Amino acid sequence: MQKDAYTLILEAIEAGLYKPGDRLVESELAERLGVSRTPVREALQRLETQAMLTRDGRSLIVASLDHNQLAELYAVRTELEGLAARLAARHATDEEIRVLRAMVEDDRKLLGDPLGLSRANKRFHHQVHLASHNRFLVQQLDLVHRSMALMATTSLAAEGRSEVALAEHDRIVAAIEAHDGEGAYQALKTHISRAFETRLRVDAGEIRLRS
């Protein structure tokens, strides 16, 4: 199925091809995507409505998150992700649990590759969301993760974070395997809280990013 202009632009932002502060020009996007300007214009308007883009004079630029917005986003993400883990512990099928376990094992091979780990991390969290078997929760988490694309760097690039994050993933899956809803909820909330703390320490210059 051919992707529309909205999906292509959103994926480019999520992949870091367009970073916070980058200006998006309708004509350049139409040429790059190989489509007419009308669907690009409609996609840009939709992304602006969703606060993924913001106005800078007459130009549209990729939005960025200030400290308060970041804190608000993580507060919502922590609760929703925790709920997804709790529901996954109740409703995940044996097959879904085996997939989550395999992801944790496979991701160990990506240590030292922050970008690869970031992509794997998104897949892991999305799999937990799906295992909750709650379509409304999945929709809300999709919106939250879309806004996460407005952060220029991944906390997994911080020195020492990737190893700890994988250990946290292991604990999340162990709780889901044990059908321990409260344990899964707390494990995932702790995981997101520590990721936020790492990001704040990076922004404060206390932790360096791996190049």
C-alpha positions in Angstrom: 0.0 0.0 0.0 1.4 3.4 -1.0 2.0 5.8 1.9 0.4 9.2 1.8 2.3 12.5 2.2 1.3 12.8 5.9 2.7 9.4 6.8 5.9 10.0 4.8 6.6 13.4 6.4 5.8 12.0 9.9 8.2 9.1 9.4 10.9 11.5 8.2 10.5 13.4 11.5 10.5 10.2 13.6 13.6 9.0 11.7 15.4 12.3 12.5 15.6 13.4 8.9 13.9 16.6 10.0 14.8 17.7 13.5 13.2 20.3 15.8 13.7 23.7 14.3 14.1 22.5 10.7 12.0 24.4 8.2 9.7 22.4 6.0 9.1 23.9 2.5 6.1 22.7 0.6 7.8 22.7 -2.8 10.9 20.9 -1.6 8.8 18.2 0.2 6.7 17.7 -2.9 9.8 17.1 -5.0 11.5 14.9 -2.5 8.4 12.7 -2.0 7.4 12.7 -5.7 3.9 14.0 -5.1 2.0 17.2 -6.0 2.0 20.1 -3.6 -1.7 19.8 -2.7 -1.3 16.6 -0.5 1.8 18.0 1.0 0.0 21.2 1.9 -2.8 19.2 3.5 -0.3 17.0 5.4 1.5 20.1 6.7 -1.7 21.6 7.9 -2.6 18.3 9.7 0.8 18.1 11.4 0.5 21.7 12.5 -3.0 20.9 14.0 -1.3 18.0 15.9 1.4 20.4 17.2 4.1 18.5 15.4 4.9 21.6 13.4 4.8 25.3 14.5 4.8 28.7 12.8 7.9 30.8 12.6 6.7 33.9 10.8 5.3 32.5 7.5 7.3 29.3 7.7 6.5 26.0 9.2 9.2 24.4 11.4 9.4 21.1 13.2 8.3 21.8 16.8 10.5 21.3 19.8 9.5 20.6 23.4 10.5 22.9 26.3 11.2 21.6 29.8 7.5 21.8 31.0 6.2 20.1 27.8 8.7 17.4 28.2 7.7 16.8 31.9 4.0 16.8 30.9 4.6 14.3 28.1 6.6 11.9 30.3 3.9 12.2 33.1 1.3 11.0 30.6 3.6 8.4 29.0 4.5 6.9 32.4 0.9 6.2 33.4 -0.2 5.0 30.0 2.8 2.7 29.5 2.3 1.3 33.0 -1.3 0.6 32.2 -0.4 -1.2 29.0 2.1 -3.4 30.9 -0.6 -4.2 33.5 -3.1 -5.2 30.8 -0.5 -7.1 28.9 0.2 -9.2 32.0 -3.5 -10.1 32.1 -4.3 -10.5 28.4 -1.1 -11.3 26.4 -1.1 -14.6 24.6 1.7 -17.1 25.0 2.9 -16.2 21.5 3.0 -12.4 22.3 5.0 -13.1 25.4 7.5 -15.3 23.5 7.9 -12.4 21.0 8.6 -9.9 23.8 11.2 -12.3 25.3 12.9 -12.8 21.9 13.0 -9.0 21.5 14.9 -8.6 24.8 17.4 -11.3 23.8 17.9 -10.0 20.3 18.4 -6.4 21.4 21.5 -7.3 23.4 23.3 -7.6 20.1 22.6 -3.9 19.5 24.6 -2.6 22.5 26.8 0.2 21.3 24.4 1.1 18.5 22.2 3.9 19.9 20.2 4.3 16.7 19.6 0.6 16.3 18.6 0.3 19.9 16.2 3.3 19.6 14.4 1.6 16.7 14.3 -1.7 18.6 13.1 0.1 21.7 10.1 1.6 19.8 9.3 -1.9 18.5 9.5 -3.4 22.0 7.2 -0.8 23.5 4.7 -1.0 20.6 4.6 -4.8 21.2 3.7 -4.3 24.8 1.0 -1.8 23.7 -0.5 -4.4 21.4 -0.3 -7.1 24.0 -2.6 -5.0 26.2 -5.4 -5.9 23.8 -7.0 -2.4 24.3 -7.3 -0.5 21.1 -8.1 2.8 22.7 -5.0 2.7 24.9 -2.9 1.8 21.8 -4.3 4.8 20.0 -3.4 7.1 22.8 0.1 5.7 23.1 0.6 6.2 19.4 -0.1 9.9 19.9 2.3 10.1 22.8 5.0 8.3 20.9 4.5 10.6 17.9 5.2 13.6 20.1 8.4 11.7 21.4 9.7 12.2 17.9 10.1 15.9 18.7 13.1 15.1 20.9 16.3 15.4 18.9 18.2 12.6 20.7 17.4 9.3 22.3 18.1 8.7 26.0 19.6 5.4 24.9 22.6 7.4 23.5 23.5 8.5 27.0 26.6 6.7 28.4 25.6 3.6 30.4 21.8 3.9 29.7 21.4 1.2 27.0 22.6 -1.6 29.3 20.4 -0.5 32.1 17.4 -0.1 29.8 17.7 -3.6 28.5 17.8 -4.9 32.0 14.6 -3.0 32.7 13.0 -4.5 29.6 14.0 -7.9 30.9 12.2 -7.2 34.2 9.1 -5.9 32.4 8.8 -9.1 30.3 9.5 -11.3 33.4 6.5 -9.7 35.1 4.3 -10.1 32.0 5.4 -13.8 31.8 4.4 -14.3 35.4 1.0 -12.6 34.8 2.0 -10.1 37.5 0.0 -7.0 36.6 1.2 -4.8 39.4 4.8 -5.9 38.9 4.6 -5.2 35.2 3.0 -1.8 35.9 5.7 -0.8 38.3 8.5 -2.1 36.2 7.4 -0.1 33.1 6.7 3.0 35.1 10.2 2.8 36.7 11.7 2.2 33.2 10.1 5.4 31.8 10.9 7.4 34.9 14.6 6.5 34.6 14.6 7.4 30.9 13.2 10.8 31.7 15.8 11.3 34.5 18.6 10.3 32.1 17.3 12.8 29.5 17.2 15.6 32.1 20.8 14.8 33.2 21.9 14.9 29.5 20.2 18.3 29.0 21.9 19.5 32.2 25.3 18.4 30.8 25.8 15.9 33.6 25.9 12.9 31.2 27.5 12.7 27.8 26.0 11.2 24.7 27.8 8.5 22.8 28.9 9.8 19.4 
